[in-house]
Amino acid sequence: MNRATIDLWVGIFVAIGLGSLLFLALKVGNLASSNGGPTYRLEARFDNIGGLKIRGAVKSAGVVIGRVTGIRLDPAEYQAVVDMQLDDRYHFDKETIATINTSGLLGEQYIGLEVGGSPDMMKDGDTIKKTQSAVVLEKLISQFMFSKASEGDAADNKK
């Protein structure tokens, strides 16, 4: 093969590689999945959101039904207020429970919505009243270690 043909194939290979890297970067950053359909907004208040981030998934029954669009701290109650945009095809009742879950042991965090039993449906701009904050692994480990240390001290004092 002559030099021009080799240069052409190398250029094509580099372009495909760069395109693949761009695709993977968009997938990892959750930027490739844009719904584009009609949505509505809900908000939920949590005592602790852990590592939840903007553009994090909102799931129900394991299906992505929306995205986190904003996170802010309420200065009056010192709670995290999470804004969500949900697909307009999926509506939830007023007794829906919002939980912050983790994908896998150390995976990304997302909001899970569990349907309640109320006949009244939430509308655009409503607030989910029942929430469960994120479980912070470091906090659990420190509580476990503290309780074990307390048990050891109590056993030493009995002797």
DSSP file with accessible surface (Angstrom, degrees, kcal/mol):
  #  RESIDUE AA STRUCTURE BP1 BP2  ACC     N-H-->O    O-->H-N    N-H-->O    O-->H-N    TCO  KAPPA ALPHA  PHI   PSI    X-CA   Y-CA   Z-CA
    1    1 A M              0   0  173      0, 0.0     2,-0.1     0, 0.0     0, 0.0   0.000 360.0 360.0 360.0 145.9    0.0    0.0    0.0
    2    2 A N     >  -     0   0   98      1,-0.1     4,-1.7     4,-0.0     3,-0.3  -0.328 360.0-102.2 -83.4 170.4    1.2    3.5   -0.7
    3    3 A R  H  > S+     0   0  183      1,-0.2     4,-2.4     2,-0.2     5,-0.2   0.859 117.3  55.6 -62.1 -39.0    1.7    6.2    1.9
    4    4 A A  H  > S+     0   0   69      1,-0.2     4,-2.0     2,-0.2    -1,-0.2   0.888 107.0  49.9 -65.4 -38.8   -1.6    8.1    1.2
    5    5 A T  H  > S+     0   0   50     -3,-0.3     4,-2.3     2,-0.2    -1,-0.2   0.915 111.0  48.9 -66.7 -42.1   -3.7    5.0    1.7
    6    6 A I  H  X S+     0   0   70     -4,-1.7     4,-2.4     1,-0.2     5,-0.2   0.927 111.0  50.4 -63.1 -43.7   -2.1    4.2    5.0
    7    7 A D  H  X S+     0   0   80     -4,-2.4     4,-2.3     1,-0.2    -1,-0.2   0.887 109.3  52.1 -61.7 -38.2   -2.6    7.8    6.2
    8    8 A L  H  X S+     0   0  106     -4,-2.0     4,-2.3     2,-0.2    -2,-0.2   0.940 110.9  46.2 -63.5 -47.0   -6.3    7.6    5.2
    9    9 A W  H  X S+     0   0  152     -4,-2.3     4,-2.5     2,-0.2    -2,-0.2   0.886 111.8  51.3 -65.5 -37.5   -6.9    4.4    7.2
   10   10 A V  H  X S+     0   0   81     -4,-2.4     4,-2.6     2,-0.2    -1,-0.2   0.927 110.3  50.1 -64.5 -42.0   -5.0    5.8   10.2
   11   11 A G  H  X S+     0   0   39     -4,-2.3     4,-2.3    -5,-0.2    -2,-0.2   0.910 110.9  48.3 -62.4 -42.9   -7.2    9.0   10.0
   12   12 A I  H  X S+     0   0   68     -4,-2.3     4,-2.5     2,-0.2     5,-0.2   0.934 111.8  50.0 -63.0 -44.1  -10.4    6.9    9.8
   13   13 A F  H  X S+     0   0  156     -4,-2.5     4,-2.3     1,-0.2    -2,-0.2   0.922 111.6  47.9 -62.1 -42.4   -9.3    4.8   12.8
   14   14 A V  H  X S+     0   0   75     -4,-2.6     4,-2.6     2,-0.2     5,-0.2   0.913 111.1  51.0 -65.7 -41.1   -8.5    7.9   14.9
   15   15 A A  H  X S+     0   0   61     -4,-2.3     4,-2.4     2,-0.2    -2,-0.2   0.919 110.8  48.2 -63.7 -42.3  -11.8    9.5   14.0
   16   16 A I  H  X S+     0   0  106     -4,-2.5     4,-2.4     2,-0.2    -2,-0.2   0.921 111.8  50.8 -64.0 -41.4  -13.7    6.3   15.0
   17   17 A G  H  X S+     0   0   31     -4,-2.3     4,-2.2    -5,-0.2    -2,-0.2   0.924 111.3  46.8 -61.9 -44.6  -11.7    6.3   18.3
   18   18 A L  H  X S+     0   0  112     -4,-2.6     4,-2.2     2,-0.2    -1,-0.2   0.901 111.7  51.2 -65.7 -39.4  -12.5    9.9   19.1
   19   19 A G  H  X S+     0   0   40     -4,-2.4     4,-2.4    -5,-0.2    -2,-0.2   0.908 109.8  50.3 -63.2 -39.8  -16.2    9.4   18.3
   20   20 A S  H  X S+     0   0   61     -4,-2.4     4,-2.5     2,-0.2    -2,-0.2   0.909 109.8  50.3 -64.7 -42.1  -16.3    6.3   20.6
   21   21 A L  H  X S+     0   0  115     -4,-2.2     4,-2.4     2,-0.2    -2,-0.2   0.906 110.6  49.5 -63.0 -41.8  -14.6    8.3   23.4
   22   22 A L  H  X S+     0   0  112     -4,-2.2     4,-2.2     2,-0.2    -2,-0.2   0.931 110.9  50.1 -62.6 -44.1  -17.2   11.1   23.0
   23   23 A F  H  X S+     0   0  119     -4,-2.4     4,-2.2     1,-0.2    -2,-0.2   0.934 112.3  46.8 -60.0 -46.1  -20.1    8.6   23.1
   24   24 A L  H  X S+     0   0  100     -4,-2.5     4,-2.7     1,-0.2     5,-0.2   0.895 110.1  53.2 -65.0 -39.1  -18.7    7.0   26.3
   25   25 A A  H  X S+     0   0   62     -4,-2.4     4,-2.0     1,-0.2    -1,-0.2   0.910 110.6  47.2 -63.0 -40.9  -18.2   10.3   27.9
   26   26 A L  H  <>S+     0   0   66     -4,-2.2     5,-2.4     2,-0.2     6,-1.2   0.895 112.6  49.6 -67.7 -37.9  -21.8   11.3   27.2
   27   27 A K  H ><5S+     0   0  113     -4,-2.2     3,-1.2     3,-0.2    -2,-0.2   0.924 112.1  46.9 -66.6 -44.5  -23.1    8.0   28.5
   28   28 A V  H 3<5S+     0   0  122     -4,-2.7    -2,-0.2     1,-0.2    -1,-0.2   0.898 113.2  49.2 -66.0 -37.5  -21.1    8.2   31.7
   29   29 A G  T 3<5S-     0   0   36     -4,-2.0    -1,-0.2    -5,-0.2    -2,-0.2   0.374 109.2-123.2 -83.9   6.6  -22.2   11.8   32.3
   30   30 A N  T < 5S+     0   0   33     -3,-1.2    -3,-0.2    -4,-0.2    -4,-0.1   0.799  80.0 118.8  57.8  28.6  -25.9   10.9   31.7
   31   31 A L      < +     0   0  101     -5,-2.4    -4,-0.2    -6,-0.2    -1,-0.1   0.616  56.8  67.2 -98.0 -14.5  -26.0   13.5   29.0
   32   32 A A  S    S+     0   0   45     -6,-1.2     2,-1.1     1,-0.2    -1,-0.1   0.713  86.4  74.5 -79.6 -20.3  -26.8   11.2   26.1
   33   33 A S        +     0   0   48     -7,-0.3     2,-0.5    -6,-0.1    -1,-0.2  -0.732  55.6 157.7-100.8  91.8  -30.3   10.3   27.3
   34   34 A S        -     0   0  100     -2,-1.1    -3,-0.0     1,-0.2    -4,-0.0  -0.962  27.0-159.0-113.2 128.6  -32.6   13.3   26.8
   35   35 A N        -     0   0   95     -2,-0.5    -1,-0.2     1,-0.1    31,-0.0   0.959   6.7-167.7 -72.9 -53.5  -36.3   12.5   26.6
   36   36 A G        +     0   0   83      1,-0.3    -1,-0.1     0, 0.0     3,-0.1   0.304  49.8 109.9  83.0 -13.4  -37.5   15.5   24.8
   37   37 A G  S    S-     0   0   31      1,-0.2    -1,-0.3     0, 0.0    -2,-0.1  -0.254  83.1 -64.3 -85.9-179.8  -41.2   14.7   25.6
   38   38 A P        -     0   0   92      0, 0.0    50,-2.5     0, 0.0    51,-0.3  -0.387  59.3-178.8 -67.5 141.4  -43.5   16.6   27.9
   39   39 A T  E     -A   87   0A  62     48,-0.2     2,-0.3    49,-0.1    48,-0.2  -0.845  17.6-148.0-132.1 169.1  -42.5   16.5   31.6
   40   40 A Y  E     -A   86   0A   8     46,-2.1    46,-3.1    -2,-0.3     2,-0.4  -0.953  21.0-118.9-137.7 159.9  -43.7   17.8   34.9
   41   41 A R  E     +A   85   0A  82     -2,-0.3    84,-3.7    44,-0.2    85,-0.5  -0.811  28.4 171.6-107.1 135.5  -41.9   18.9   38.0
   42   42 A L  E     -A   84   0A   0     42,-2.1    42,-3.0    -2,-0.4     2,-0.3  -0.928  13.8-154.5-128.7 158.8  -42.0   17.5   41.6
   43   43 A E  E     -Ab  83 127A  19     83,-1.9    85,-3.2    -2,-0.3     2,-0.3  -0.953   6.6-170.2-132.0 156.2  -39.8   18.3   44.6
   44   44 A A  E     -Ab  82 128A   0     38,-1.9    38,-3.1    -2,-0.3     2,-0.5  -0.987  15.6-137.1-142.2 149.4  -38.9   16.3   47.7
   45   45 A R  E     -A   81   0A  63     83,-0.7     2,-0.3    -2,-0.3    36,-0.2  -0.933  22.9-178.5-112.8 131.6  -37.2   17.2   50.9
   46   46 A F  E     -A   80   0A   0     34,-2.6    34,-2.6    -2,-0.5     3,-0.2  -0.945  32.2-142.7-128.0 148.7  -34.5   15.0   52.5
   47   47 A D  S    S+     0   0  123     -2,-0.3     2,-0.3     1,-0.3    -1,-0.1   0.815  97.4  11.3 -74.4 -31.3  -32.4   15.2   55.7
   48   48 A N        -     0   0   59     32,-0.1    86,-2.5     1,-0.1    -1,-0.3  -0.944  55.1-175.9-150.3 125.3  -29.4   13.8   53.8
   49   49 A I    >   -     0   0   24     -2,-0.3     3,-1.8     1,-0.3    86,-0.1   0.429  25.7-161.1-101.3  -0.6  -29.0   13.2   50.0
   50   50 A G  T 3   -     0   0   37      1,-0.2    -1,-0.3    84,-0.2    86,-0.1  -0.352  68.1 -18.1  60.2-126.5  -25.6   11.5   50.3
   51   51 A G  T 3  S+     0   0   40     -2,-0.1    58,-0.3     2,-0.0    -1,-0.2   0.067  90.4 145.4-102.5  23.0  -23.9   11.7   46.9
   52   52 A L    <   -     0   0   10     -3,-1.8     2,-0.3    56,-0.1    58,-0.1  -0.380  29.7-165.8 -62.7 138.5  -26.9   12.4   44.8
   53   53 A K    >   -     0   0  149     56,-0.4     3,-1.7    -2,-0.1    15,-0.2  -0.855  28.8 -87.5-126.2 159.4  -26.1   14.7   41.9
   54   54 A I  T 3  S+     0   0   97     -2,-0.3    15,-0.2     1,-0.3     3,-0.1  -0.402 117.1  31.1 -61.4 143.8  -27.9   16.9   39.4
   55   55 A R  T 3  S+     0   0   78     13,-2.8    -1,-0.3     1,-0.3    14,-0.1   0.466  89.0 146.2  76.3   6.8  -28.9   14.8   36.3
   56   56 A G    <   -     0   0    4     -3,-1.7    12,-2.4    12,-0.1    -1,-0.3  -0.351  54.4 -96.5 -67.2 155.0  -29.2   11.7   38.6
   57   57 A A  E     -C   67   0A   3     52,-0.3    54,-2.3    10,-0.2     2,-0.5  -0.381  23.1-152.0 -75.8 148.9  -31.9    9.2   37.6
   58   58 A V  E     -Cd  66 111A   0      8,-2.2     7,-3.1    52,-0.2     8,-1.2  -0.997  27.7-175.6-115.5 120.9  -35.4    9.1   39.1
   59   59 A K  E     -Cd  64 112A  42     52,-3.3    54,-2.7    -2,-0.5     2,-0.4  -0.885  23.7-170.5-123.3 151.4  -36.6    5.5   38.9
   60   60 A S  E >  S-C   63   0A  26      3,-2.0     3,-1.9    -2,-0.3    54,-0.1  -0.981  85.7  -8.4-136.5 126.1  -39.8    3.6   39.6
   61   61 A A  T 3  S-     0   0  104     52,-0.4     3,-0.1    -2,-0.4    53,-0.1   0.810 130.5 -58.2  56.4  31.9  -39.7   -0.2   39.6
   62   62 A G  T 3  S+     0   0   61      1,-0.2     2,-0.5     0, 0.0    -1,-0.3   0.425 112.0 119.6  83.2  -1.8  -36.2    0.0   38.1
   63   63 A V  E <   -C   60   0A  80     -3,-1.9    -3,-2.0     2,-0.0     2,-0.5  -0.836  68.5-121.5-101.2 130.5  -37.3    2.1   35.1
   64   64 A V  E     +C   59   0A  71     -2,-0.5    -5,-0.2    -5,-0.2     3,-0.1  -0.576  40.2 163.6 -71.0 120.7  -35.8    5.5   34.6
   65   65 A I  E     -     0   0A  10     -7,-3.1    22,-3.1    -2,-0.5     2,-0.3   0.374  59.4 -17.3-119.7  -0.4  -38.8    7.9   34.5
   66   66 A G  E     -CE  58  86A  12     -8,-1.2    -8,-2.2    20,-0.2     2,-0.3  -0.982  60.8-105.8 179.9-173.3  -37.0   11.3   35.1
   67   67 A R  E     -CE  57  85A  37     18,-2.0    18,-2.5    -2,-0.3     2,-0.4  -0.960  30.6-107.1-137.6 152.6  -34.0   13.2   36.2
   68   68 A V  E     + E   0  84A   1    -12,-2.4   -13,-2.8    -2,-0.3    16,-0.3  -0.682  34.8 178.3 -76.6 126.3  -32.9   15.3   39.1
   69   69 A T  E     +     0   0A  65     14,-2.7     2,-0.3    -2,-0.4    15,-0.2   0.602  58.8  11.0-108.8 -14.7  -32.8   18.9   37.9
   70   70 A G  E     - E   0  83A  13     13,-1.4    13,-3.0   -17,-0.1     2,-0.4  -0.971  48.8-166.5-164.4 147.2  -31.9   20.9   41.0
   71   71 A I  E     + E   0  82A  53     -2,-0.3     2,-0.3    11,-0.2    11,-0.2  -0.994  23.3 156.4-136.4 128.2  -30.5   20.5   44.5
   72   72 A R  E     - E   0  81A 114      9,-2.1     9,-3.6    -2,-0.4     2,-0.5  -0.964  38.6-113.3-146.5 163.6  -30.6   23.2   47.1
   73   73 A L  E     - E   0  80A 109     -2,-0.3     7,-0.2     7,-0.2     3,-0.0  -0.868  23.6-133.4-102.0 128.6  -30.6   23.7   50.9
   74   74 A D  E  >> - E   0  79A  26      5,-3.1     4,-2.1    -2,-0.5     5,-0.5  -0.719  14.2-156.3 -77.6 114.1  -33.6   25.1   52.6
   75   75 A P  T  45S+     0   0   99      0, 0.0    -1,-0.2     0, 0.0    -2,-0.0   0.728  88.1  51.6 -69.5 -17.9  -32.2   27.8   54.9
   76   76 A A  T  45S+     0   0   81      1,-0.1    -2,-0.0     3,-0.1    -3,-0.0   0.908 126.2  19.3 -83.8 -42.7  -35.2   27.6   57.3
   77   77 A E  T  45S-     0   0  117      2,-0.1    -1,-0.1    -3,-0.0     3,-0.1   0.455  94.6-129.0-107.6  -5.2  -35.4   23.9   57.9
   78   78 A Y  T  <5 +     0   0  171     -4,-2.1     2,-0.3     1,-0.2    -5,-0.0   0.907  62.0 134.8  53.9  47.2  -31.9   22.8   56.9
   79   79 A Q  E   < - E   0  74A  40     -5,-0.5    -5,-3.1   -31,-0.0     2,-0.4  -0.916  61.4-110.9-119.7 151.7  -33.1   20.1   54.5
   80   80 A A  E     -AE  46  73A  14    -34,-2.6   -34,-2.6    -2,-0.3     2,-0.6  -0.682  28.0-153.4 -80.7 129.5  -32.0   19.3   51.0
   81   81 A V  E     -AE  45  72A   1     -9,-3.6    -9,-2.1    -2,-0.4     2,-0.5  -0.939   9.3-162.6-106.9 120.7  -34.7   20.2   48.5
   82   82 A V  E     -AE  44  71A   0    -38,-3.1   -38,-1.9    -2,-0.6     2,-0.4  -0.913   3.7-154.6-109.7 123.5  -34.4   18.1   45.3
   83   83 A D  E     -AE  43  70A  26    -13,-3.0   -14,-2.7    -2,-0.5   -13,-1.4  -0.820  15.3-170.8 -95.3 137.1  -36.2   19.1   42.1
   84   84 A M  E     -AE  42  68A   0    -42,-3.0   -42,-2.1    -2,-0.4     2,-0.5  -0.966  19.6-150.1-129.7 143.5  -37.2   16.4   39.6
   85   85 A Q  E     -AE  41  67A  58    -18,-2.5   -18,-2.0    -2,-0.4     2,-0.3  -0.974  24.7-168.1-108.8 119.0  -38.5   16.4   36.1
   86   86 A L  E     -AE  40  66A   0    -46,-3.1   -46,-2.1    -2,-0.5   -20,-0.2  -0.840  30.0 -98.6-111.2 148.1  -40.6   13.4   35.4
   87   87 A D  E >   -A   39   0A  11    -22,-3.1     3,-1.9    -2,-0.3   -48,-0.2  -0.385  31.1-129.6 -60.6 134.5  -41.9   12.0   32.1
   88   88 A D  T 3  S+     0   0   66    -50,-2.5    -1,-0.1     1,-0.3   -49,-0.1   0.639 102.4  70.9 -66.6 -13.3  -45.6   13.1   31.7
   89   89 A R  T 3  S+     0   0  172    -51,-0.3     2,-0.6     1,-0.1    -1,-0.3   0.721  93.6  62.6 -73.6 -20.5  -46.6    9.5   31.0
   90   90 A Y    <   +     0   0   82     -3,-1.9     2,-0.4   -25,-0.2    -1,-0.1  -0.922  64.3 177.6-115.4 115.7  -46.0    8.5   34.6
   91   91 A H        -     0   0   88     -2,-0.6     2,-0.3    -3,-0.0    32,-0.1  -0.907  11.3-154.8-117.2 145.9  -48.1   10.1   37.4
   92   92 A F        -     0   0   11     -2,-0.4    30,-3.0    30,-0.2     2,-0.0  -0.858  16.5-114.6-122.0 152.6  -47.9    9.3   41.0
   93   93 A D  B >   -H  121   0B   7     -2,-0.3     3,-1.5    28,-0.3    28,-0.3  -0.262  35.1-101.2 -82.9 172.2  -50.3    9.6   43.9
   94   94 A K  T 3  S+     0   0   89     26,-2.3    35,-0.4     1,-0.3    27,-0.1   0.612 118.1  59.4 -71.7 -12.3  -50.0   11.9   46.9
   95   95 A E  T 3  S+     0   0   88     25,-0.3    -1,-0.3    23,-0.1    26,-0.1   0.213  75.2 136.3 -99.1  15.1  -48.8    9.0   49.2
   96   96 A T    <   -     0   0    0     -3,-1.5    34,-0.7    20,-0.1     2,-0.5  -0.337  47.6-139.5 -62.4 142.2  -45.8    8.2   47.0
   97   97 A I  E     -Fg 114 130A  60     17,-2.7    17,-2.7    32,-0.1     2,-0.5  -0.912   9.4-155.9-108.3 129.7  -42.6    7.6   48.9
   98   98 A A  E     +Fg 113 131A   0     32,-2.4    34,-2.2    -2,-0.5     2,-0.3  -0.915  16.8 178.1-105.5 125.7  -39.2    9.0   47.6
   99   99 A T  E     -Fg 112 132A   3     13,-2.6    13,-3.2    -2,-0.5     2,-0.6  -0.926  28.9-129.1-124.4 151.2  -36.1    7.2   48.7
  100  100 A I  E     +F  111   0A   9     32,-1.4    35,-0.4    -2,-0.3     2,-0.2  -0.909  38.1 177.6-100.0 118.3  -32.4    7.8   47.8
  101  101 A N  E     -F  110   0A  53      9,-2.8     9,-2.4    -2,-0.6     2,-0.4  -0.735  23.9-129.2-117.3 167.1  -30.9    4.5   46.7
  102  102 A T  E     -F  109   0A  54     -2,-0.2     2,-0.8     7,-0.2     7,-0.2  -0.957  17.6-128.1-120.1 135.4  -27.5    3.3   45.4
  103  103 A S  S  > S-     0   0   40      5,-2.7     4,-0.7    -2,-0.4     3,-0.1  -0.723  80.5 -27.7 -79.2 110.9  -26.9    1.3   42.3
  104  104 A G  T  4 S-     0   0   65     -2,-0.8    -2,-0.1     1,-0.2     3,-0.0  -0.226 105.0 -51.2  75.1-168.1  -24.7   -1.6   43.6
  105  105 A L  T  4 S+     0   0  149      1,-0.2    -1,-0.2    -2,-0.0    -2,-0.0   0.932 136.9   7.1 -73.9 -44.3  -22.4   -1.4   46.6
  106  106 A L  T  4 S+     0   0  146     -3,-0.1    -1,-0.2    -4,-0.0    -2,-0.2   0.015 102.6 123.8-126.9  28.6  -20.6    1.8   45.6
  107  107 A G     <  -     0   0   36     -4,-0.7    -3,-0.1     1,-0.2     2,-0.0  -0.014  68.7 -62.1 -82.0-171.7  -22.5    2.9   42.5
  108  108 A E        -     0   0   94     -6,-0.1    -5,-2.7     1,-0.1     2,-0.3  -0.288  52.7-118.6 -70.4 155.6  -24.3    6.1   41.6
  109  109 A Q  E     + F   0 102A  30    -58,-0.3   -56,-0.4    -7,-0.2   -52,-0.3  -0.744  34.8 173.4 -98.5 147.6  -27.2    7.3   43.7
  110  110 A Y  E     - F   0 101A  46     -9,-2.4    -9,-2.8    -2,-0.3     2,-0.5  -0.914  33.8-104.4-143.3 166.6  -30.7    7.8   42.3
  111  111 A I  E     -dF  58 100A   0    -54,-2.3   -52,-3.3    -2,-0.3     2,-0.5  -0.864  29.8-158.3 -98.9 128.2  -34.2    8.6   43.6
  112  112 A G  E     -dF  59  99A   7    -13,-3.2   -13,-2.6    -2,-0.5     2,-0.5  -0.903   2.8-154.5-105.6 132.7  -36.6    5.7   43.8
  113  113 A L  E     - F   0  98A   4    -54,-2.7     2,-0.5    -2,-0.5   -52,-0.4  -0.939   6.6-167.6-109.1 125.7  -40.3    6.4   43.8
  114  114 A E  E     - F   0  97A 109    -17,-2.7   -17,-2.7    -2,-0.5     2,-0.1  -0.963  25.0-120.8-114.1 126.9  -42.7    3.9   45.4
  115  115 A V        -     0   0   95     -2,-0.5   -19,-0.1   -19,-0.2   -21,-0.1  -0.350  24.9-156.9 -69.5 139.7  -46.4    4.3   44.7
  116  116 A G        -     0   0   30    -23,-0.1   -20,-0.1     2,-0.1    -1,-0.1   0.071  28.4-102.3 -91.7-149.6  -48.7    4.8   47.7
  117  117 A G  S    S+     0   0   65    -22,-0.1    -2,-0.0    -2,-0.0   -21,-0.0   0.254  71.2 122.5-127.0  13.9  -52.5    4.1   47.8
  118  118 A S        -     0   0   19      1,-0.1   -23,-0.1     2,-0.1    -2,-0.1  -0.542  54.3-146.0 -80.4 143.0  -54.1    7.5   47.5
  119  119 A P  S    S+     0   0  116      0, 0.0     2,-0.4     0, 0.0    -1,-0.1   0.685  77.8  92.3 -77.4 -15.8  -56.6    8.1   44.6
  120  120 A D        -     0   0   97      1,-0.0   -26,-2.3     0, 0.0   -25,-0.3  -0.674  69.9-146.8 -83.5 129.1  -55.4   11.7   44.4
  121  121 A M  B     -H   93   0B  95     -2,-0.4   -28,-0.3   -28,-0.3     2,-0.2  -0.639  15.6-112.4 -95.4 149.8  -52.6   12.3   41.9
  122  122 A M        -     0   0    7    -30,-3.0     2,-0.2    -2,-0.3   -30,-0.2  -0.502  31.3-150.3 -76.6 150.7  -49.8   14.8   42.3
  123  123 A K    >   -     0   0  140     -2,-0.2     3,-2.2     1,-0.1   -83,-0.0  -0.646  37.9 -61.1-115.0 172.0  -49.7   17.7   39.9
  124  124 A D  T 3  S+     0   0  110      1,-0.3   -82,-0.2    -2,-0.2    -1,-0.1  -0.280 123.8  17.5 -54.1 126.5  -46.8   19.8   38.4
  125  125 A G  T 3  S+     0   0   26    -84,-3.7    -1,-0.3     1,-0.3   -83,-0.2   0.372  91.0 138.5  92.6  -4.7  -45.0   21.6   41.3
  126  126 A D    <   -     0   0   44     -3,-2.2   -83,-1.9   -85,-0.5     2,-0.4  -0.258  49.2-124.7 -70.9 163.4  -46.2   19.4   44.1
  127  127 A T  E     -b   43   0A  36    -85,-0.2     2,-0.5   -83,-0.0   -83,-0.2  -0.921  13.8-127.1-112.3 133.1  -44.0   18.2   46.9
  128  128 A I  E     -b   44   0A   4    -85,-3.2   -83,-0.7    -2,-0.4   -33,-0.1  -0.667  22.4-165.3 -76.0 121.4  -43.5   14.5   47.9
  129  129 A K        +     0   0  163     -2,-0.5     2,-0.7   -35,-0.4    -1,-0.2   0.845  67.8  63.8 -81.0 -37.6  -44.2   14.4   51.6
  130  130 A K  E     +g   97   0A 105    -34,-0.7   -32,-2.4     2,-0.0     2,-0.3  -0.831  66.7 159.4 -97.0 116.5  -42.9   11.0   52.5
  131  131 A T  E     -g   98   0A  50     -2,-0.7     2,-0.4   -34,-0.2   -32,-0.2  -0.935  30.2-153.4-134.4 156.8  -39.1   10.6   52.0
  132  132 A Q  E     -g   99   0A 114    -34,-2.2   -32,-1.4    -2,-0.3     3,-0.1  -0.988  25.9-131.9-130.6 123.0  -36.3    8.4   53.2
  133  133 A S        -     0   0   31     -2,-0.4   -84,-0.2   -34,-0.2   -33,-0.1  -0.108  33.6 -80.9 -70.5 169.8  -32.8    9.9   53.2
  134  134 A A        -     0   0   10    -86,-2.5     2,-0.7   -35,-0.1   -84,-0.2  -0.332  37.1-123.3 -69.6 147.5  -29.7    8.3   51.8
  135  135 A V        -     0   0   88    -35,-0.4     2,-0.7   -86,-0.1     3,-0.1  -0.853  24.1-148.6 -91.4 117.9  -27.8    5.7   53.9
  136  136 A V     >  -     0   0   38     -2,-0.7     4,-1.9     1,-0.2     3,-0.3  -0.811   1.8-154.1 -93.6 116.2  -24.2    6.9   54.3
  137  137 A L  H  > S+     0   0   80     -2,-0.7     4,-2.4     1,-0.2     5,-0.2   0.884  92.8  53.9 -59.1 -41.4  -21.9    3.9   54.4
  138  138 A E  H  > S+     0   0  137      1,-0.2     4,-2.4     2,-0.2    -1,-0.2   0.885 107.7  51.2 -62.4 -38.2  -19.2    5.8   56.4
  139  139 A K  H  > S+     0   0  119     -3,-0.3     4,-2.3     2,-0.2    -1,-0.2   0.912 109.7  49.4 -66.8 -41.2  -21.8    6.8   59.1
  140  140 A L  H  X S+     0   0   84     -4,-1.9     4,-2.3     2,-0.2    -2,-0.2   0.919 111.5  49.1 -63.1 -43.5  -22.9    3.2   59.5
  141  141 A I  H  X S+     0   0   92     -4,-2.4     4,-2.7     1,-0.2     5,-0.2   0.932 111.3  48.9 -64.0 -42.5  -19.4    1.9   59.8
  142  142 A S  H  X S+     0   0   68     -4,-2.4     4,-2.5     1,-0.2    -1,-0.2   0.899 111.1  50.2 -67.1 -36.7  -18.5    4.6   62.4
  143  143 A Q  H  X S+     0   0  108     -4,-2.3     4,-2.4     2,-0.2    -1,-0.2   0.918 111.8  48.6 -65.4 -39.6  -21.7    3.8   64.4
  144  144 A F  H  X S+     0   0  117     -4,-2.3     4,-2.3     2,-0.2    -2,-0.2   0.937 112.8  47.1 -64.1 -46.5  -20.8    0.1   64.3
  145  145 A M  H  X S+     0   0  115     -4,-2.7     4,-2.3     1,-0.2    -2,-0.2   0.902 112.3  50.6 -63.6 -39.8  -17.2    0.8   65.5
  146  146 A F  H  X S+     0   0  147     -4,-2.5     4,-2.3    -5,-0.2    -1,-0.2   0.913 110.5  48.8 -65.6 -41.1  -18.5    3.1   68.3
  147  147 A S  H  X S+     0   0   49     -4,-2.4     4,-2.1     2,-0.2    -1,-0.2   0.905 111.8  49.2 -67.5 -37.0  -20.9    0.5   69.5
  148  148 A K  H  X S+     0   0  102     -4,-2.3     4,-2.0     2,-0.2    -2,-0.2   0.900 111.2  49.7 -67.8 -38.6  -18.3   -2.2   69.5
  149  149 A A  H  X S+     0   0   54     -4,-2.3     4,-2.3     2,-0.2    -2,-0.2   0.900 110.3  50.8 -66.2 -38.7  -15.9    0.1   71.4
  150  150 A S  H  X S+     0   0   52     -4,-2.3     4,-2.3     2,-0.2    -2,-0.2   0.899 109.0  51.0 -65.0 -39.6  -18.6    0.8   74.0
  151  151 A E  H  X S+     0   0  114     -4,-2.1     4,-2.1     1,-0.2    -1,-0.2   0.906 110.1  50.2 -64.6 -39.2  -19.2   -2.9   74.4
  152  152 A G  H  X S+     0   0   32     -4,-2.0     4,-2.0     2,-0.2    -2,-0.2   0.908 110.9  48.5 -66.3 -40.9  -15.5   -3.5   75.0
  153  153 A D  H  X S+     0   0   97     -4,-2.3     4,-2.0     2,-0.2    -2,-0.2   0.903 110.8  50.8 -65.0 -40.3  -15.3   -0.7   77.6
  154  154 A A  H  X S+     0   0   49     -4,-2.3     4,-1.1     1,-0.2    -2,-0.2   0.905 110.6  49.2 -65.6 -38.4  -18.4   -2.0   79.4
  155  155 A A  H  X S+     0   0   49     -4,-2.1     4,-0.7     1,-0.2    -1,-0.2   0.888 110.6  50.6 -68.1 -37.4  -16.8   -5.5   79.5
  156  156 A D  H  < S+     0   0  101     -4,-2.0     3,-0.5     1,-0.2    -1,-0.2   0.867 107.9  53.3 -67.1 -36.6  -13.6   -4.1   80.9
  157  157 A N  H  < S+     0   0  138     -4,-2.0    -1,-0.2     1,-0.2    -2,-0.2   0.765 102.7  58.2 -71.3 -24.3  -15.4   -2.2   83.6
  158  158 A K  H  <        0   0  185     -4,-1.1    -1,-0.2    -3,-0.2    -2,-0.2   0.740 360.0 360.0 -76.4 -23.0  -17.2   -5.3   84.8
  159  159 A K     <        0   0  205     -4,-0.7    -3,-0.1    -3,-0.5    -4,-0.0  -0.081 360.0 360.0 -76.1 360.0  -13.9   -7.1   85.5
